[in-house]
Amino acid sequence: MSIFLVDEYKDMEPYLPGEQPKDKPYIKLNANESSMPPSPRVFEAISKGEIWNMSYYADPHCHEFRKAVAEVYGVTEAEVFVGNGADEVLSFVLMSFFRRGMKIYFPDITYGFYRTYAKTYGLDMEEIPVRDDFSIDIEDYMDLKGDIIFANPNNPTGMTVPIADIERLVKANPERMVIIDEAYADYSGETCLPLAVKYPNLVVVRTFSKSRNMAGTHIGFAVANRDIIEDMNKIKFSFNPFNLNSITMAAGIAAVKDTWYLDSCVKKTVAARERFKAALERMGFHVIPSKANFVFCYHDAIDSGELCDRLKEEGILTRHFADERLTKYLRITIGTEQEMEVVEIAIREILKEAVGEESIDMRLYECVGA
Ligand code: PMP
């Protein structure tokens, strides 16, 4: 630590993203990315013309991109904010609407970045315990004295809160801001987006990093009441007006318009998830029913941390969390059908050593066609 770091940042706890080792090729299932490529329209959009455009600053208002997002989601451009990933969009929400010391509530089991933001912005965070089965009880949030953020579907569980419950929460607390992080909502098929333009205290945040297969371009957006978006843009122009570059926006416009491709990728991932979940269950895993692009699971016969390490030796990256309530589990992102077959076989081999071959249901072999 240098002598220049300001005191308030000295006990900051930076977020730890999923590792990206480069020592050999891996099947990368540790950061809920997609293994599929972006829409073919993105390949066409990154033309030589876009490279010529690099000489000039991109439009800081992101008009064309916001207009494209607005059209696809049935809202107006004034109700859309775009940023460098959902992470930056969330950061602008907190920067715009939270003072140091302000209260923020979120579930104790959720996306780890909320804790990091709360520390970065000096917020008074309170973590509300989820139920024993990891579900969120909306009643716990009904009468709070501060603003609320949660992910729906939640990460790392993949569980959802019904949209009707979220609407009840938003309606009953008009003076509380409710931020719903819908990073995985394309996989659940349930969304609060229409509510975000109906209620002035709801902000919905989305990303292109998952279902649009574009984590590398890092695009996120928020939909909310036009006053909220105007405030966020004011803050953006006071911090980093050019938060999205021209190449990224060209890619984003092409991707957002290709709703057919989005749907087909989501369908493939959901089918692979259900097939993989069934295979894990046949091997004796406990798997939380997930509505996202990952599963959260454990096996009684093998420690999840050890399984994570063993899979890494086999060239497969998964995510194990050290937190007390999560350590029993392993989060496995859903890749392509072929990748999941490799993962099933690798897990089966590891389990064979742990519990003996006869304990594992042979139907797995039928399932992977081995
Ligand atoms: N929200 C949730 C719930 C996430 O799991 C993630 C990614 N891990 C993000 C936001 C970040 O998305 P982005 O890549 O757009 O910053």
Boltz pocket constraint, residues with backbone or C-beta under 6 A from the ligand:
constraints:
  - pocket:
      binder: B
      contacts: [[A, 31], [A, 32], [A, 84], [A, 85], [A, 86], [A, 87], [A, 88], [A, 111], [A, 151], [A, 153], [A, 154], [A, 155], [A, 181], [A, 183], [A, 206], [A, 207], [A, 208], [A, 209], [A, 215], [A, 218], [A, 219], [A, 220]]
      max_distance: 6.0
